[in-house]
Amino acid sequence: MKPTCLVTGASGFIGTHVVETLVREGFCVRATDLPDALRADDRARGRFPSVLRGLGDKVEIVPSDMTDPDSLRGLADGIDYVFHVAAIFSYSAPREALFRVNVEGTRNLLQEITGKVQRAVVWGAGGVYGFDYEGPLDEELPAKPENNYLASKAAQEDLVRAWGREHGLSYAIIRPTTVYGPRAVYGGGQLIMDPAKQKVLGLPRNFDARIPFVHVEDVARAAVHLAITPEAGEATYNVNDDTKISTYEYMQYLSRLLGRPFVPLPPIPIQGLRKVLVQVARVGQTLGKRFGFNSPLEADSINYLGREFEVPNRRLKATGFQFRYPEAREGIRDTLAWYKKEGWL
């Protein structure tokens, strides 16, 4: 019999790609997400249940809520591998909501799957290292999360490790970096779509910090690989490709793909600009909460502006994993073509 896999957060950007990858590899899939996330596509919120339904009888769709233990009863029955993607991904969400879903929701899931499954792959976050480290961000470095979202993901990782030790659950934790690819709405998607809407692209010459990238298909493939590779053991894995491209080079590359002019701008003090934009964003977020609109700027996102991150993938490669998109330029080109084809641009 084919192994059966449970995917949480299955209607989302990453979740749908995990389900598609598992189906291509011949696995049976039980896909779960919030009931309202499974009703209809919602591009603004990054929900695509039509992708799951399009896979027909290869996917069993079961609604659930990680914060409601009763809704998880029986979810892991007959399951071999679990891929826990479900989470609140937001730098501006309330701390209480983030911990209730990302930490306590994971605890509820662990209670349900322990003793029933062979192995679980849990999504961490590449940003948990914080800003203080210089040099490679090795998986053994202690987490130093800079905001409530990343604090919740670090706490989730700690929970999974402790649970594995105490209850014998086999697991792998993955830390994807900037994930891009088809159906990406936020994060890596914004890095492509926002500049693509401009008639002229430009950037100061001193924006030379590198952007860590990974294609969503490689994130899904790495998760499956770590689930079925026993020698991967109970460990944490950076999931980041081999790209070495600065922000300045990236904008130049996008301008060539788009056939738009690129204007080199004079160097500016990045640290000072970051401080100003963070303050502007905080004012905008405060006003947004008061008057009911979403601020276009998020303070915790701006804090990454101009910072250098070197995220090694040696541990993942040592398990035998090979990237389909080891260099992001090809993947970005293909993703941009997908956006145009689907009418997103």
C-alpha distance (Angstrom), angle and dihedral (degrees) to the residues before:
residue distance angle dihedral
M1 . . .
K2 3.79 . .
P3 3.81 115.3 .
T4 3.79 114.2 -104.1
C5 3.79 121.5 -136.6
L6 3.79 133.0 -160.1
V7 3.82 116.8 -145.5
T8 3.81 119.0 -169.5
G9 3.79 120.9 -159.0
A10 3.79 83.6 25.9
S11 3.81 99.0 161.4
G12 3.81 94.8 56.7
F13 3.79 130.9 95.1
I14 3.79 95.3 -90.4
G15 3.80 95.8 29.4
T16 3.80 94.0 58.1
H17 3.81 90.6 50.8
V18 3.80 91.1 50.3
V19 3.80 90.2 51.9
E20 3.82 92.2 47.4
T21 3.80 91.2 49.0
L22 3.80 92.5 50.3
V23 3.81 92.0 49.0
R24 3.82 90.9 49.9
E25 3.81 89.0 51.4
G26 3.80 91.3 53.2
F27 3.81 100.4 -105.8
C28 3.79 125.3 140.1
V29 3.80 111.2 -121.7
R30 3.78 136.0 -151.4
A31 3.79 106.4 -165.5
T32 3.80 120.5 -162.0
D33 3.78 135.6 -178.4
L34 3.79 140.1 140.4
P35 3.81 113.0 -54.7
D36 3.81 93.4 -116.5
A37 3.82 90.7 47.5
L38 3.80 89.3 58.6
R39 3.81 97.1 50.0
A40 3.81 103.1 75.8
D41 3.77 141.8 -16.2
D42 3.79 115.0 -83.3
R43 3.79 110.4 -176.3
A44 3.80 93.9 -176.8
R45 3.81 89.9 60.1
G46 3.80 95.1 36.6
R47 3.80 97.3 -114.3
F48 3.81 120.9 143.8
P49 3.83 111.8 171.1
S50 3.82 89.3 156.6
V51 3.81 87.3 72.9
L52 3.81 89.9 58.5
R53 3.79 93.4 45.8
G54 3.80 89.7 48.2
L55 3.80 89.4 64.1
G56 3.80 90.2 65.3
D57 3.78 121.4 -162.4
K58 3.80 91.4 -6.9
V59 3.80 87.9 82.0
E60 3.80 128.8 51.5
I61 3.81 109.7 -153.8
V62 3.81 116.1 -151.0
P63 3.83 122.9 173.4
S64 3.79 118.4 -136.7
D65 3.79 143.1 151.5
M66 3.80 119.6 -132.6
T67 3.81 90.0 -148.5
D68 3.82 92.1 55.9
P69 3.84 111.1 68.9
D70 3.81 91.7 -168.7
S71 3.81 90.6 61.2
L72 3.82 89.6 55.5
R73 3.81 95.7 56.2
G74 3.80 109.8 125.8
L75 3.80 92.7 0.6
A76 3.82 91.4 122.4
D77 3.81 97.1 42.4
G78 3.80 108.6 127.3
I79 3.82 92.2 5.3
D80 3.81 122.8 137.9
Y81 3.82 102.1 -178.8
V82 3.79 132.7 23.1
F83 3.80 125.5 -153.3
H84 3.80 108.1 -167.1
V85 3.78 107.8 -161.9
A86 3.81 100.2 142.7
A87 3.80 114.4 115.7
I88 3.76 144.3 122.8
F89 3.81 104.6 -96.0
S90 3.78 104.9 -165.7
Y91 3.78 134.8 116.5
S92 3.80 91.1 -156.4
A93 3.83 101.4 46.3
P94 3.83 116.1 113.7
R95 3.80 114.5 -89.3
E96 3.81 91.6 -124.3
A97 3.81 92.1 56.3
L98 3.80 92.7 46.2
F99 3.81 93.6 52.6
R100 3.80 93.3 41.2
V101 3.82 92.1 56.2
N102 3.79 105.2 26.6
V103 3.81 98.5 40.1
E104 3.80 109.5 19.5
G105 3.80 91.4 35.6
T106 3.79 88.8 54.6
R107 3.81 90.0 48.8
N108 3.82 89.4 54.4
L109 3.79 90.6 50.7
L110 3.81 93.2 47.6
Q111 3.79 90.3 52.7
E112 3.79 89.7 53.4
I113 3.82 98.6 46.0
T114 3.83 101.4 39.2
G115 3.78 111.4 111.7
K116 3.81 91.9 11.9
V117 3.81 105.7 71.5
Q118 3.79 137.3 53.6
R119 3.79 97.5 -135.9
A120 3.80 143.7 -13.6
V121 3.80 129.6 -145.0
V122 3.80 112.2 -156.0
W123 3.81 125.7 -164.8
G124 3.79 113.5 -124.5
A125 3.81 123.6 172.6
G126 3.80 130.9 -100.6
G127 3.80 90.5 -141.9
V128 3.82 97.0 65.4
Y129 3.82 91.2 96.7
G130 3.79 91.5 73.5
F131 3.80 126.5 -156.2
D132 3.81 103.9 -67.9
Y133 3.80 101.3 81.6
E134 3.79 122.9 90.0
G135 3.78 119.4 -156.9
P136 3.81 128.8 13.4
L137 3.80 116.4 1.0
D138 3.78 96.9 -133.9
E139 3.81 118.7 -168.0
E140 3.80 91.3 -117.3
L141 3.81 93.5 63.3
P142 3.82 114.2 107.3
A143 3.78 114.2 -105.2
K144 3.81 115.7 -105.6
P145 3.81 103.5 -177.5
E146 3.79 116.0 -163.4
N147 3.80 100.5 -157.8
N148 3.80 142.8 24.1
Y149 3.79 94.6 -93.2
L150 3.81 93.2 53.9
A151 3.81 90.8 41.9
S152 3.80 88.4 56.9
K153 3.81 91.4 49.5
A154 3.82 91.8 48.7
A155 3.80 89.3 50.2
Q156 3.80 89.6 48.5
E157 3.81 90.3 53.6
D158 3.82 91.1 49.5
L159 3.79 89.8 50.3
V160 3.81 92.6 52.2
R161 3.82 93.0 48.8
A162 3.80 92.7 48.7
W163 3.79 91.2 45.6
G164 3.79 90.8 51.2
R165 3.80 91.6 52.5
E166 3.79 95.4 44.9
H167 3.80 100.6 38.9
G168 3.80 104.0 27.1
L169 3.80 95.4 -117.1
S170 3.81 112.5 160.8
Y171 3.81 110.2 -135.0
A172 3.79 148.2 158.5
I173 3.80 124.6 -154.5
I174 3.79 117.8 -151.3
R175 3.79 126.6 -160.1
P176 3.81 110.0 -161.2
T177 3.80 117.3 -166.8
T178 3.85 122.7 -153.2
V179 3.79 102.0 -13.2
Y180 3.81 117.4 -157.9
G181 3.80 135.5 165.8
P182 3.82 141.1 100.0
R183 3.81 113.6 -17.5
A184 3.82 93.4 17.6
V185 3.81 106.4 146.6
Y186 3.80 102.9 168.1
G187 3.82 134.8 22.7
G188 3.79 107.4 16.2
G189 3.79 89.4 14.1
Q190 3.79 91.8 59.4
L191 3.80 90.2 49.5
I192 3.79 88.1 62.1
M193 3.80 105.1 31.3
D194 3.80 99.8 43.5
P195 3.84 96.0 56.0
A196 3.82 90.1 39.8
K197 3.80 89.2 64.3
Q198 3.81 92.1 59.2
K199 3.81 122.4 93.4
V200 3.80 91.9 -148.8
L201 3.80 126.4 28.4
G202 3.78 124.8 -153.5
L203 3.79 142.4 157.1
P204 3.82 138.5 177.6
R205 3.80 112.2 -92.9
N206 3.80 93.7 -122.8
F207 3.83 93.7 64.4
D208 3.78 88.4 105.0
A209 3.82 101.2 138.4
R210 3.79 113.1 122.2
I211 3.80 122.8 -114.4
P212 3.82 115.8 -136.3
F213 3.82 109.1 -136.7
V214 3.80 138.2 -177.0
H215 3.80 128.9 174.1
V216 3.81 115.0 -122.4
E217 3.80 90.8 -125.9
D218 3.81 89.7 58.8
V219 3.81 90.7 48.3
A220 3.80 89.7 54.3
R221 3.81 92.6 43.8
A222 3.81 92.0 48.7
A223 3.80 90.8 51.3
V224 3.81 92.1 52.0
H225 3.80 91.1 45.1
L226 3.81 92.2 52.3
A227 3.79 91.6 47.2
I228 3.79 95.3 55.4
T229 3.83 98.6 35.1
P230 3.84 107.3 88.4
E231 3.81 94.1 -168.6
A232 3.82 89.3 61.3
G233 3.80 86.2 81.1
E234 3.80 127.1 -176.9
A235 3.80 101.0 -38.5
T236 3.79 146.8 121.8
Y237 3.80 119.7 -107.2
N238 3.79 132.3 -162.4
V239 3.80 109.0 -138.5
N240 3.79 105.1 -156.8
D241 3.80 130.6 131.0
D242 3.82 129.2 -127.1
T243 3.81 97.3 -99.3
K244 3.77 118.2 137.8
I245 3.78 105.0 -170.9
S246 3.79 128.2 138.6
T247 3.79 123.0 -139.7
Y248 3.81 89.2 -108.8
E249 3.82 92.5 50.9
Y250 3.78 90.5 45.8
M251 3.80 92.7 55.8
Q252 3.80 90.3 47.7
Y253 3.79 89.8 51.5
L254 3.81 92.5 49.2
S255 3.80 91.0 50.4
R256 3.81 89.9 55.4
L257 3.81 92.0 48.3
L258 3.79 90.8 49.3
G259 3.80 95.1 42.3
R260 3.80 90.0 -125.8
P261 3.81 129.1 135.0
F262 3.78 119.4 -98.1
V263 3.80 120.4 -148.1
P264 3.83 117.9 -158.4
L265 3.79 108.2 -141.8
P266 3.81 128.1 -155.7
P267 3.82 117.2 -93.8
I268 3.79 116.1 -88.9
P269 3.83 132.5 -168.1
I270 3.82 99.5 -90.9
Q271 3.79 96.1 -168.7
G272 3.80 92.0 53.4
L273 3.79 92.0 46.4
R274 3.79 90.3 50.1
K275 3.80 92.1 53.3
V276 3.81 92.5 49.7
L277 3.81 93.8 47.4
V278 3.80 92.0 47.4
Q279 3.80 90.3 55.3
V280 3.80 91.8 46.6
A281 3.81 90.0 49.3
R282 3.80 92.8 50.1
V283 3.80 91.1 52.4
G284 3.80 89.9 48.2
Q285 3.80 92.4 49.2
T286 3.81 91.6 49.0
L287 3.80 91.6 50.5
G288 3.80 90.2 44.7
K289 3.79 91.9 56.4
R290 3.79 91.1 47.2
F291 3.81 97.5 47.1
G292 3.81 100.7 29.6
F293 3.81 105.8 -109.2
N294 3.80 134.3 116.2
S295 3.79 114.8 -110.5
P296 3.83 112.2 -129.3
L297 3.82 88.9 -140.4
E298 3.80 124.8 63.0
A299 3.80 115.5 -162.4
D300 3.79 96.0 -146.9
S301 3.81 91.5 50.4
I302 3.81 92.0 51.2
N303 3.81 89.6 53.3
Y304 3.82 87.5 73.8
L305 3.80 92.0 58.9
G306 3.80 112.0 123.1
R307 3.81 95.9 -4.6
E308 3.80 120.8 135.1
F309 3.83 118.5 -127.7
E310 3.80 123.5 -177.2
V311 3.80 108.6 -172.8
P312 3.83 113.7 -178.4
N313 3.80 121.1 -149.8
R314 3.82 97.8 -166.1
R315 3.80 94.3 117.5
L316 3.81 92.9 53.4
K317 3.80 93.2 46.1
A318 3.80 90.6 48.8
T319 3.82 87.9 66.7
G320 3.81 89.5 60.4
F321 3.80 98.3 -99.4
Q322 3.80 117.2 150.7
F323 3.80 123.5 -163.9
R324 3.78 119.7 -124.9
Y325 3.81 88.3 -156.9
P326 3.82 104.0 32.0
E327 3.82 89.8 160.8
A328 3.80 118.0 47.2
R329 3.81 97.5 -146.8
E330 3.80 92.5 78.4
G331 3.80 92.6 43.7
I332 3.80 92.4 48.0
R333 3.80 90.3 51.0
D334 3.81 91.0 51.5
T335 3.81 92.3 45.2
L336 3.79 92.2 50.7
A337 3.82 88.9 51.4
W338 3.82 89.3 51.0
Y339 3.82 92.0 52.2
K340 3.80 90.4 51.8
K341 3.79 93.4 45.8
E342 3.82 92.3 50.5
G343 3.81 92.8 46.2
W344 3.79 95.0 -114.0
L345 3.81 88.5 126.8
